[in-house]
Amino acid sequence: MTKKLCGTNYPTSICFIVVNEFCERFSYYGMKAVLTLYFLTYLKWDQDLSTAVYHAFSSLCYFTPILGAIIADSWLGKFKTIIYLSIVYVIGHVVKSVGAIPTVGNSSVHIALSMVGLILIAFGTGGIKPCVAAFGGDQFGEDNVRERQKFFSIFYMSINAGSLLSTVITPILRSDVQCFGGDCYALAFGVPAALMIVALVVFIAGSGMYKRTPPQGNILLEVCNCIGFAIRNRWRRRRYEPQRNHWLDWAEEKYSNRLIQEIKMVLRVLVLYIPLPMFWALFDQQGSRWTLQATRMNLAFGNTFSIEPDQMQMLNALMILLFVPIFDLIIYPLVGLCRIKVTPLRKMAAGMIFAALAFIAATMVEVNVVKTVVDPAPAGNSLLQVFNLAGGNVSVKFQSSNPFPEPVQYLQDPPQYELLPLGASNNTLKIEVTFNGKTSECHCKFFQQKAYSLILFSRSDGINCTLVEDFIHKSKDGKPFLRFLNTQPEAINLTVGDAHFHLLPHDMSPNKTVNQNNYPDVSCTSPSKKCSNLDLGLLDFGALYTVILIEESGKIVPHKMEDVKANNVHIAWQIPQYVLITTGEVMFSITGLEFSYSQAPANMKSVLQAGWLLTVAFGNVIVLIVAEGAGLEQWKEFILFAGLLIGVCIIFSIMAYFYTYVDQDQLDKIHMEDSVREEEDLDDRKKKTNDLQTNKMEKMTKL
């Protein structure tokens, strides 16, 4: 007898299944939340490759459920399939975590381990995806239908709870915990691995309580076999037999009329699925393109706290929990009062529109975000800024152009980089610098598409020029870059947060990332003890700073220059696009699942579930193709996706207009007709058998 939870009709076994699902979703979404930044900052891939691999992994996660369903239904059963593929899942997480340890091999080893780990994770999470929820439903008897429905609600809540917590926690583990001299991706992946181990242990712990259904054959394979037989039979016999009403009718010789009619109904729904991948192409970019957008935004909320760019994904899980009851209890009833017929397909079309609007909002944000980005110089040109340390204003002239028509003031923060024409891929240019009425000449070699800082020092014989190549790209995780120019004849040591700088005399330090923060008391040491604590002020998100250390009144003081402007668009401007995409998800995804369930015959629901998951897989394939092939600016890519989804929505709306909803009474009628036909066939066979026996008896009597 099945054990029940105290005072309820719920089997105790579902507790283990719900906890298992919570831990598994925590491990999956937690790992996935930091995956794009892992590709960017740890594996050093560019944005397009990182996006492509992210969506290739997501796509594989939604192709493999078909394999898991076949294994469970045709071979191992749901219980063993969950156990074995969870072990694969755990191994994938462990391999992925080991690949994030810098001391384990070189970059090629890290990439190989990461890819092997992701493939194993994809097979694990995808393989158990169609099994866990169905296995939970198997725990209820036919007299516990209401409890089963509530279980699925609890199950769905556990998914979103795991997603919400993981997308908050793992970015913190990545950024706030430092290991191996940088962001701790090994820990950010290791905690999800530990949660997946917990998920497996919890599931096994309940093994003595589970109600297990043995594999009964895979309906998906039967459907494919029926379709294949119909196509082959039609090809062989089309020349000498009359055409039939439907091409599936060519399977009548081998398969029942009920199965053929049910497949026809399923195919009508699957045809409607053809435009749906475009929605998922937009929806799944929350973890890739939108996260990359967040790295170039201001992530601070006042002086109290700031968030990580990969934490914004938690808004989707949070708003799903809020929006589902709001739509079910308020919005849909209000729309119904306006005498507007709210059909499932109309909801899905509206969901597509909201997703397109989300990308239009993302475009508006992106256009403003890129204003603080310094674009590389075009071919035949370089970028140049001037640091004037000469003690007074100077005039700077070049032999072939004049990018600095106004005098450069002493210790002036350059407002921007100026374009310097070279006339070739590289060129040595003569620079005339006038200071206090005296002109000095410098000769510096420039290379095209590079950025430089020209540092002007005053010497007894005139102006001395030093050319330094600059790094102008914002950090991939949104942190500010910092470098120091030491004008003193002695070495200086500084510590800014977790970053340490050893400055040689008259030298420029390399750029290092530091945490966004106010730094009023930076540790500074020098042999002459002229350098005490320094006030660097605010080092803001996305900015690149050069701090010039000069001696004033016997003390070394900093002068901060902003080479690349800080991110001036606040992360809160991403909230509207998350609200719109989540609204679209509620109307599209949840409604689509309900529609698929209601339009499928009872034994065909798994087939439509597989078709639904494939739309997600193909949506990620679309992003992969566009990210690698289009080569568009990001805001143009967002507009392209929004336009494509609107076009697809129009096509889908036309298809939906001609769709006739399935009447379950029609299915029952087909079932009754099929049963009558089978009985008639059985009676005919019995009659023929009796006739044969009668004939034999008559022959024997004559003999």
Secondary structure, DSSP 8 states (H G I E B T S, - for coil): ---B-TTSSSBTHHHHHHHHHHHHHHHHHHHHHTHHHIIIIIS---HHHHHHHHHHHHHHHHHHHHHHHHHIIIII-HHHHHHHHHHHHHHHHHHHHHHT-TTSS-HHHHHHHHHHHHHHHHHHHHHHHHHHHHHHHHTS-TT-HHHHHHHHHHHHHHHHHHHHHHHHHHHHHHHHSEETTEE-HHHHHHHHHHHHHHHHHHHHHTTTT---------HHHHHHHHHHHHHHHHHHHTTTS---SSGGGGGTTTS-HHHHHHHHHHHHHHHHHTTTHHHHHHHGGGGTHHHHHHTTSB-EETTTEE--GGGTTHHHHHHHHHHHHHIIIIIHHHHHHTT----HHHHHHHHHHHHHHHHHHHHHHHHHHGGG------TTEEEEEEEEESSS-EEEEESS--S--S-B-TT---SS-EEEE-SSSEEEEEEEEEETTEEEEEEEEEETT-EEEEEEEEETTEEEEEEEEE--S--TTS--EEEEEE-SSS-EEEEETTEEEEE-TTEE---EE--SEEESSBEEE-TTS----B--EEE-TT-EEEEEEEEETTEEEEEEEEEE----SBGGGGHHHHHHHHHHHIIIIIHHHHHHHHHS-GGGHHHHHHHHHHHHHHHHHHHHHHHHHT---HHHHHHHHHHHHHHHHHHHHHHHHT-----HHHHHHHHHHHHHHHHHHHHHHHHHHHHHHHHHHHHHHH-
